[in-house]
């Protein structure tokens, strides 16, 4: 069972890894692939069902038009050809969480095929390996339906062994899935784990930009199967592959590839043969373990699904969808980086914080890129982090932030007052204008009140005034602070300095 | 016997409209009739018809009273409102047990109505109950029902046809004026033929399959059964039409089948070209069947139709192709019956209890021999190494049969043949010879492969047993069946001095 692993660097020096990635994407349609049952995640078990998603006798499928549209958009975004005519097939096998004991899927006629995705692979952390772009060839993207989920009760592990009984939840059964299959990724050399991770990340960004999926790997709406084989040299034939199922985070994709490279190398070095099998990934240990042996001859008894008519996408519609695709994420990032003029580090932080959309929207609403970045990567990033939510889910809109930035630029709010206004908006006290009004935050523009406060502070601090007159300009800070205190913060510090300077000199 | 049960649906509808009878009276008369003749299939009264698997006395009477109240309140009701109907147990009925004749679904009560059933309710028909059938519609005799055979009202020792023997026998025994059947390879038309009733398989996709428990999805078609062509047309008009819940449902408007039946009832077929399929007569067809068929052709000529012979060369392979396509699709459609979600669950004894062993034990106990035979056949035909040789070849034959029909219909308006090669045989006679049983559907199967509509109507008796005549029309031209069928029916009724069913032998309680 336990194999003495070969060190990764030694393994890739000796063998050439070849990857194949299969990514399942749950679409974010409101209803299921073949029926009107709802698709909400996390609902009470067996409440998101209807006769068709339960596979009740007599129930029939009807293709979800929105799912077809999403499938075509994904295909187009992956530079695929879109089938002129295609069909669903039945994949027959028995499993308790499959309501019909066949899965309605596409087999020999996928909706999209022969595409590619250019993936930017970043430089390694230590900079020893440079950044590069890898073109992942896409073999196909096809439509299918998800299965239900089994829950094993009574055992300590939650697995079927040792369980007293099992329950099945069909809420997930029939959720629309797109399976995206790559051609073998060759020539990645020692960067195979980085390419795998970068590909899944790029795919995730693309799907998010298309707004076709929640792409939440931790919730299973994006799931990756990692195929890996080693061969003695890039010229040799492909080696026997293992298929590691359901690798559900970007980091795990990278780790699973590294682990399998080391494991395959150990098997090959020992003179044994790699077994073609599915393997399970264990997040906690970073290991894979053997699942079931899988031969190419596994017989799913595919045949064309007779309950669904063939799909013949209208070509004009396909071209409309092509024309309305969003800007590819990689291209968009390059453009925004250039337009905003941020440093590489500043820009990378924004990308990592998932703040590009909100910053872009804030700039579009009138804020300067610098101000938008400052707000979203500062105050708001802290707040989102503390609340454990996405930036976009905060109770403040890009328009609100742009409004705040404008008020600061106009001198109507100080930074501190603006933060206080933001606090009110986040607390649900109303719009920026309403919070500023209700909390009385606006900077006092009336020089009368300000002059009075300045006079008072100067009169009370003759020693400080002396210092300033003696050439210590920085001593004015203490006076400014006191004036600000008198004004309860609702004053413009620059204006106070002006007034003090006028009086003292 | 209450004479109301002898009225056909058209006459009942008139009576209901004019207030001569109420829906409650009509319904009660049929329920009483069922109680009197349907009987148990074993024990003292072993010769009961057993057309019904489940009778909904209370529900039917409640619906009938509602219709009467609606009519009294001046509601605008459809032409068949208040008329009782039996529904083949292959269609789901909300709140009413639905078994498809299988032990697998014993006690299952669906949470939803099939579209056809919803349409029956919407049109005000009164569902009496569920009619007997071969398990999952597999069989031509109704001997493969898990709940006992149905008997032929013409001779209780004989089969009523299958798989819709219950729906046909209910009509011939005057237990219901209308019934719904399903036809995958002849399961409406062949029972109609051997019981002296009328049955129509509409164009594939003309009637929704949603809620029809699938046998072979590309062949299955629900359709109307009745005692007259006009009644069949009225029921056809109720259940046909587009259904957004069935992807294969046709978007077309329903052809005017009632108007066509009315036009045909004048007995005039001048200008109609009728093709006689040479391959569907002669060898293998009983002399009595052929004789009645020839007489019917003479009537068609007398009605002014031009009758020509033509050949459909590929039709001889239809039976073989059908018995590859049907089991293939059936093996997949029946996979859901595994004891996991509904219906029967058998927990194996002396074995580990896992999902797999429960599935195995449930399927072993729940499926009858005919179902198992076809599941094994279909699994084999679809398996990787044999797909092209079997399923793939069968689909090619299917295309050839479709082309043959298209060529024939370029020349003639309708095609005719005997519906079945023989009259009803004796119960048990072909139980051990599945191939002989399959051959009984040789004339009806081609229509299912081609998706075209077909009708069977009575053509007379042979040795005291009914013979059926089949009329076939091009896809979407279901109305032609009714025009030709009604004309033939009118002329034959004149010849016989009344409907054929007037000759049905005395059944317990049938005569006064």
HADDOCK unambig.tbl for C-alpha pairs under 7 A between the chains (distance, minus, plus):
assign (segid A and resid 57 and name CA) (segid B and resid 213 and name CA) 5.21 0.50 0.50
assign (segid A and resid 58 and name CA) (segid B and resid 92 and name CA) 6.79 0.50 0.50
assign (segid A and resid 58 and name CA) (segid B and resid 210 and name CA) 5.90 0.50 0.50
assign (segid A and resid 58 and name CA) (segid B and resid 211 and name CA) 3.77 0.50 0.50
assign (segid A and resid 58 and name CA) (segid B and resid 212 and name CA) 4.56 0.50 0.50
assign (segid A and resid 58 and name CA) (segid B and resid 213 and name CA) 3.90 0.50 0.50
assign (segid A and resid 58 and name CA) (segid B and resid 214 and name CA) 6.02 0.50 0.50
assign (segid A and resid 59 and name CA) (segid B and resid 210 and name CA) 5.73 0.50 0.50
assign (segid A and resid 59 and name CA) (segid B and resid 211 and name CA) 5.36 0.50 0.50
assign (segid A and resid 60 and name CA) (segid B and resid 210 and name CA) 5.81 0.50 0.50
assign (segid A and resid 60 and name CA) (segid B and resid 245 and name CA) 6.97 0.50 0.50
assign (segid A and resid 60 and name CA) (segid B and resid 246 and name CA) 6.34 0.50 0.50
assign (segid A and resid 62 and name CA) (segid B and resid 245 and name CA) 6.34 0.50 0.50
assign (segid A and resid 62 and name CA) (segid B and resid 246 and name CA) 6.42 0.50 0.50
assign (segid A and resid 62 and name CA) (segid B and resid 247 and name CA) 5.22 0.50 0.50
assign (segid A and resid 92 and name CA) (segid B and resid 332 and name CA) 6.78 0.50 0.50
assign (segid A and resid 96 and name CA) (segid B and resid 340 and name CA) 6.51 0.50 0.50
assign (segid A and resid 96 and name CA) (segid B and resid 355 and name CA) 6.82 0.50 0.50
assign (segid A and resid 99 and name CA) (segid B and resid 336 and name CA) 6.54 0.50 0.50
assign (segid A and resid 100 and name CA) (segid B and resid 335 and name CA) 6.53 0.50 0.50
assign (segid A and resid 100 and name CA) (segid B and resid 336 and name CA) 4.47 0.50 0.50
assign (segid A and resid 101 and name CA) (segid B and resid 335 and name CA) 5.60 0.50 0.50
assign (segid A and resid 101 and name CA) (segid B and resid 336 and name CA) 5.36 0.50 0.50
assign (segid A and resid 299 and name CA) (segid B and resid 383 and name CA) 6.50 0.50 0.50
assign (segid A and resid 299 and name CA) (segid B and resid 384 and name CA) 6.03 0.50 0.50
assign (segid A and resid 301 and name CA) (segid B and resid 382 and name CA) 5.25 0.50 0.50
assign (segid A and resid 301 and name CA) (segid B and resid 383 and name CA) 5.14 0.50 0.50
assign (segid A and resid 301 and name CA) (segid B and resid 384 and name CA) 6.26 0.50 0.50
assign (segid A and resid 306 and name CA) (segid B and resid 217 and name CA) 5.71 0.50 0.50
assign (segid A and resid 306 and name CA) (segid B and resid 218 and name CA) 5.42 0.50 0.50
assign (segid A and resid 307 and name CA) (segid B and resid 217 and name CA) 6.04 0.50 0.50
assign (segid A and resid 307 and name CA) (segid B and resid 247 and name CA) 6.79 0.50 0.50
assign (segid A and resid 307 and name CA) (segid B and resid 248 and name CA) 6.55 0.50 0.50
assign (segid A and resid 308 and name CA) (segid B and resid 247 and name CA) 5.53 0.50 0.50
assign (segid A and resid 308 and name CA) (segid B and resid 248 and name CA) 6.24 0.50 0.50
assign (segid A and resid 309 and name CA) (segid B and resid 247 and name CA) 6.23 0.50 0.50
assign (segid A and resid 309 and name CA) (segid B and resid 248 and name CA) 5.86 0.50 0.50
